[in-house]
Amino acid sequence: MAEENLKFLKAYEMASKTQQQFPPDVMLHFYALYKRATEKNGFYIPPSSHGDLKSAFKMNALIQVKELSKKEAEEKYIELVEKHIGEISQ
């Protein structure tokens, strides 16, 4: 497994286990970057209910990262974890 991929997995683990509370925009950024980095079949579309505001915000966040490659999304996810949670140990 590539070193970058291991760092991404460690970043995901840190983000999943943190007890910190983040503003909704930061949470959506984590969500969108993770989905973009891990989607196997192209662009991820969240399941939605008609008129569901939460789904609309998720879709908007995903649209904002759709031009990133999976590698770029991994790198940006790692940067986001390091910015808000802390340095990722090797």
Backbone as a chain_set.jsonl record, in Angstrom:
{"seq": "MAEENLKFLKAYEMASKTQQQFPPDVMLHFYALYKRATEKNGFYIPPSSHGDLKSAFKMNALIQVKELSKKEAEEKYIELVEKHIGEISQ", "coords": {"N": [[0.846, -1.18, 0.0], [0.56, 2.2, -0.817], [2.445, 4.9, 0.616], [1.081, 7.359, 0.848], [-1.554, 6.498, 0.81], [-1.7, 5.053, 3.191], [-1.339, 7.137, 4.988], [-3.649, 8.588, 4.48], [-5.572, 6.729, 5.388], [-4.901, 6.691, 8.104], [-5.495, 9.331, 8.704], [-8.257, 9.312, 8.299], [-8.994, 7.549, 10.342], [-8.253, 9.068, 12.584], [-10.023, 11.244, 12.287], [-12.448, 9.928, 12.549], [-12.404, 9.08, 15.177], [-12.167, 11.318, 16.742], [-13.196, 13.51, 19.37], [-13.82, 16.056, 19.049], [-15.891, 18.846, 18.227], [-17.188, 20.146, 15.263], [-17.915, 22.943, 13.084], [-20.788, 22.945, 10.878], [-20.01, 23.442, 8.145], [-17.337, 22.617, 8.038], [-17.598, 19.921, 8.7], [-19.064, 19.052, 6.485], [-17.152, 19.443, 4.534], [-15.187, 17.567, 5.279], [-16.75, 15.281, 4.83], [-17.335, 15.425, 2.023], [-14.773, 15.376, 0.822], [-13.839, 12.897, 1.748], [-15.718, 11.122, 0.577], [-15.229, 11.653, -2.131], [-12.584, 10.814, -2.347], [-12.815, 8.095, -1.889], [-14.741, 6.975, -3.533], [-15.627, 4.513, -5.826], [-16.803, 4.27, -8.326], [-16.808, 6.653, -9.907], [-18.56, 9.703, -9.625], [-20.0, 10.303, -6.505], [-23.329, 10.107, -5.433], [-25.437, 11.138, -2.997], [-28.021, 9.318, -1.245], [-31.322, 10.607, -1.285], [-34.11, 12.431, 0.041], [-36.996, 13.946, -1.229], [-36.893, 17.4, -0.935], [-35.243, 17.347, 1.258], [-33.19, 19.025, 3.289], [-30.687, 18.497, 4.434], [-29.572, 16.581, 2.681], [-29.365, 18.176, 0.438], [-27.372, 19.99, 1.188], [-25.24, 18.185, 1.439], [-25.004, 17.296, -1.213], [-24.293, 19.694, -2.465], [-21.77, 20.114, -1.27], [-20.4, 17.923, -2.319], [-20.438, 18.52, -5.04], [-18.724, 20.679, -5.055], [-16.234, 19.481, -4.809], [-15.951, 17.822, -6.953], [-14.269, 18.077, -9.173], [-11.801, 17.341, -8.322], [-9.184, 14.932, -8.377], [-9.064, 11.522, -7.21], [-6.715, 11.157, -5.777], [-5.971, 13.836, -5.242], [-8.139, 14.532, -3.621], [-7.695, 12.834, -1.439], [-5.272, 13.95, -0.509], [-6.12, 16.543, 0.202], [-7.957, 15.894, 2.166], [-6.281, 14.819, 4.122], [-4.819, 17.155, 4.71], [-6.903, 18.689, 5.808], [-7.563, 17.223, 8.1], [-5.137, 17.461, 9.492], [-5.122, 20.21, 9.895], [-7.378, 20.679, 11.517], [-7.461, 18.672, 13.489], [-4.956, 17.47, 14.117], [-1.425, 16.648, 13.759], [-0.553, 13.944, 11.643], [0.684, 10.923, 12.616], [3.423, 8.98, 11.461]], "CA": [[0.0, 0.0, 0.0], [1.364, 3.413, -0.938], [2.57, 5.684, 1.848], [0.018, 8.355, 0.879], [-2.796, 5.821, 1.154], [-1.64, 4.768, 4.627], [-1.545, 8.407, 5.69], [-5.073, 8.872, 4.338], [-6.296, 5.835, 6.297], [-4.658, 7.184, 9.463], [-6.262, 10.582, 8.835], [-9.665, 8.916, 8.459], [-9.133, 6.989, 11.688], [-8.216, 10.2, 13.528], [-11.263, 12.004, 12.144], [-13.55, 9.101, 13.037], [-12.306, 8.895, 16.621], [-12.058, 12.573, 17.483], [-14.34, 13.959, 20.157], [-13.999, 17.475, 18.751], [-17.088, 19.256, 17.512], [-16.84, 21.051, 14.178], [-19.044, 23.616, 12.44], [-21.346, 22.156, 9.768], [-19.273, 23.563, 6.89], [-16.138, 21.792, 8.134], [-18.068, 18.533, 8.63], [-19.412, 18.788, 5.093], [-15.901, 19.365, 3.778], [-14.671, 16.231, 5.589], [-17.626, 14.319, 4.149], [-17.186, 15.477, 0.57], [-13.435, 14.92, 0.454], [-13.758, 11.459, 1.982], [-16.503, 10.44, -0.452], [-14.529, 11.794, -3.417], [-11.363, 10.008, -2.293], [-13.088, 6.663, -1.761], [-15.751, 6.518, -4.485], [-15.04, 3.602, -6.798], [-17.459, 4.338, -9.634], [-17.027, 8.028, -10.355], [-19.123, 10.721, -8.739], [-20.934, 9.795, -5.505], [-24.571, 10.857, -5.265], [-26.045, 10.637, -1.766], [-29.453, 9.062, -1.305], [-32.004, 11.801, -0.792], [-35.555, 12.537, 0.069], [-37.394, 15.215, -1.83], [-36.994, 18.49, 0.03], [-34.371, 17.097, 2.404], [-32.164, 20.064, 3.32], [-29.39, 17.882, 4.735], [-29.086, 15.991, 1.43], [-29.011, 19.272, -0.465], [-26.06, 20.486, 1.613], [-24.258, 17.165, 1.081], [-24.826, 17.332, -2.663], [-23.533, 20.903, -2.761], [-20.382, 19.878, -0.869], [-19.831, 16.985, -3.285], [-20.247, 19.239, -6.302], [-17.559, 21.546, -4.895], [-14.983, 18.717, -4.9], [-16.052, 16.847, -8.045], [-13.174, 18.234, -10.132], [-10.573, 16.792, -7.745], [-8.915, 13.512, -8.577], [-9.109, 10.796, -5.94], [-5.46, 11.458, -5.084], [-6.074, 15.208, -4.724], [-9.101, 14.51, -2.522], [-6.981, 12.233, -0.302], [-4.312, 14.933, 0.001], [-6.859, 17.626, 0.846], [-8.539, 15.327, 3.381], [-5.177, 14.771, 5.078], [-4.57, 18.541, 5.121], [-8.016, 19.117, 6.648], [-7.375, 16.555, 9.399], [-3.997, 18.076, 10.184], [-5.493, 21.571, 10.263], [-8.403, 20.735, 12.566], [-7.338, 17.64, 14.53], [-3.566, 17.371, 14.529], [-0.462, 16.009, 12.862], [-0.735, 12.506, 11.469], [1.957, 10.229, 12.875], [3.788, 7.989, 10.43]], "C": [[0.886, 1.235, 0.0], [1.349, 4.198, 0.372], [1.454, 6.717, 1.978], [-1.308, 7.723, 1.3], [-2.83, 5.48, 2.642], [-1.89, 6.028, 5.441], [-3.02, 8.808, 5.622], [-5.892, 8.009, 5.295], [-6.107, 6.257, 7.757], [-5.443, 8.47, 9.717], [-7.735, 10.268, 9.052], [-9.91, 8.362, 9.861], [-9.153, 8.101, 12.741], [-9.527, 10.983, 13.49], [-12.44, 11.235, 12.719], [-13.576, 9.019, 14.56], [-12.282, 10.192, 17.421], [-13.352, 12.887, 18.236], [-14.638, 15.442, 19.906], [-15.303, 17.7, 17.995], [-16.683, 20.289, 16.475], [-18.079, 21.738, 13.637], [-19.528, 22.779, 11.249], [-20.552, 22.257, 8.469], [-18.002, 22.727, 6.896], [-16.522, 20.312, 8.037], [-18.415, 18.151, 7.188], [-18.168, 18.663, 4.216], [-15.231, 18.01, 4.019], [-15.441, 15.178, 4.788], [-17.35, 14.27, 2.646], [-15.814, 14.973, 0.126], [-13.29, 13.413, 0.651], [-14.51, 10.695, 0.891], [-15.805, 10.505, -1.805], [-13.295, 10.891, -3.46], [-11.649, 8.508, -2.334], [-14.111, 6.128, -2.753], [-15.097, 5.689, -5.578], [-15.599, 3.788, -8.208], [-17.748, 5.762, -10.086], [-17.594, 8.912, -9.27], [-20.159, 10.111, -7.806], [-22.154, 10.698, -5.429], [-25.268, 10.303, -4.026], [-27.523, 10.319, -1.969], [-30.184, 10.272, -0.726], [-33.505, 11.605, -0.762], [-35.891, 13.868, -0.574], [-37.547, 16.264, -0.733], [-36.118, 18.321, 1.252], [-33.201, 18.08, 2.367], [-30.77, 19.488, 3.566], [-28.779, 17.269, 3.466], [-28.66, 17.067, 0.441], [-27.638, 19.844, -0.099], [-24.96, 19.481, 1.269], [-23.968, 17.206, -0.417], [-24.007, 18.555, -3.066], [-22.055, 20.723, -2.412], [-19.688, 18.941, -1.861], [-19.552, 17.657, -4.628], [-18.986, 20.112, -6.224], [-16.234, 20.793, -5.022], [-14.952, 17.773, -6.102], [-14.912, 16.941, -9.052], [-11.852, 17.687, -9.602], [-10.413, 15.341, -8.159], [-9.014, 12.835, -7.208], [-7.855, 11.099, -5.114], [-5.491, 12.861, -4.477], [-7.038, 15.263, -3.539], [-8.471, 13.894, -1.271], [-6.045, 13.253, 0.326], [-5.018, 16.061, 0.747], [-7.527, 17.147, 2.139], [-7.479, 15.279, 4.479], [-4.878, 16.175, 5.602], [-5.657, 19.028, 6.08], [-7.913, 18.497, 8.042], [-6.243, 17.225, 10.167], [-4.318, 19.493, 10.642], [-6.405, 21.585, 11.484], [-8.214, 19.747, 13.716], [-5.909, 17.513, 15.026], [-2.722, 16.621, 13.531], [-0.701, 14.505, 12.821], [0.612, 11.832, 11.64], [2.193, 9.17, 11.81], [3.973, 6.629, 11.006]], "O": [[1.862, 1.299, 0.747], [0.378, 4.164, 1.128], [0.934, 6.937, 3.072], [-2.086, 8.32, 2.045], [-3.873, 5.606, 3.283], [-2.573, 5.989, 6.464], [-3.573, 9.311, 6.6], [-6.811, 8.509, 5.944], [-7.044, 6.187, 8.552], [-5.986, 8.675, 10.803], [-8.388, 10.886, 9.892], [-10.922, 8.676, 10.489], [-9.962, 8.078, 13.668], [-10.075, 11.341, 14.533], [-13.337, 11.831, 13.314], [-14.643, 8.901, 15.162], [-12.369, 10.164, 18.648], [-14.449, 12.563, 17.782], [-15.576, 16.006, 20.469], [-15.751, 16.848, 17.227], [-15.92, 21.206, 16.775], [-19.178, 21.189, 13.717], [-18.763, 21.998, 10.682], [-20.425, 21.263, 7.754], [-17.624, 22.179, 5.861], [-15.841, 19.539, 7.363], [-18.092, 17.052, 6.735], [-18.139, 17.872, 3.273], [-14.76, 17.374, 3.075], [-14.85, 14.304, 4.155], [-17.156, 13.197, 2.076], [-15.713, 14.223, -0.845], [-12.691, 12.729, -0.179], [-13.988, 9.724, 0.343], [-15.791, 9.52, -2.544], [-13.0, 10.281, -4.488], [-10.8, 7.732, -2.774], [-14.325, 4.917, -2.803], [-14.119, 6.122, -6.188], [-14.914, 3.484, -9.185], [-18.833, 6.039, -10.597], [-17.149, 8.866, -8.123], [-21.1, 9.467, -8.268], [-22.022, 11.921, -5.368], [-25.649, 9.133, -4.001], [-28.199, 10.967, -2.768], [-29.705, 10.889, 0.225], [-34.072, 10.745, -1.437], [-35.12, 14.822, -0.461], [-38.236, 16.047, 0.263], [-36.243, 19.093, 2.203], [-32.324, 17.975, 1.51], [-29.792, 19.941, 2.972], [-27.585, 17.432, 3.218], [-27.7, 16.883, -0.307], [-26.835, 20.146, -0.982], [-23.87, 19.875, 0.854], [-22.809, 17.155, -0.831], [-23.124, 18.457, -3.917], [-21.184, 21.136, -3.177], [-18.523, 19.146, -2.202], [-18.538, 17.381, -5.268], [-18.269, 20.261, -7.213], [-15.209, 21.408, -5.316], [-14.006, 16.999, -6.245], [-14.621, 15.955, -9.729], [-10.883, 17.579, -10.354], [-11.395, 14.608, -8.277], [-9.043, 13.505, -6.176], [-7.932, 11.274, -3.898], [-5.084, 13.052, -3.331], [-6.78, 15.966, -2.562], [-8.692, 14.383, -0.164], [-6.019, 13.408, 1.547], [-4.561, 16.485, 1.809], [-7.647, 17.912, 3.096], [-7.741, 15.651, 5.622], [-4.704, 16.362, 6.807], [-5.356, 19.709, 7.061], [-8.15, 19.171, 9.045], [-6.379, 17.519, 11.355], [-3.825, 19.928, 11.683], [-6.228, 22.406, 12.384], [-8.748, 19.959, 14.804], [-5.676, 17.453, 16.233], [-3.233, 16.032, 12.578], [-1.01, 13.882, 13.837], [1.563, 12.121, 10.914], [1.251, 8.544, 11.324], [4.281, 5.686, 10.277]]}, "num_chains": 1, "name": "protein.A"}
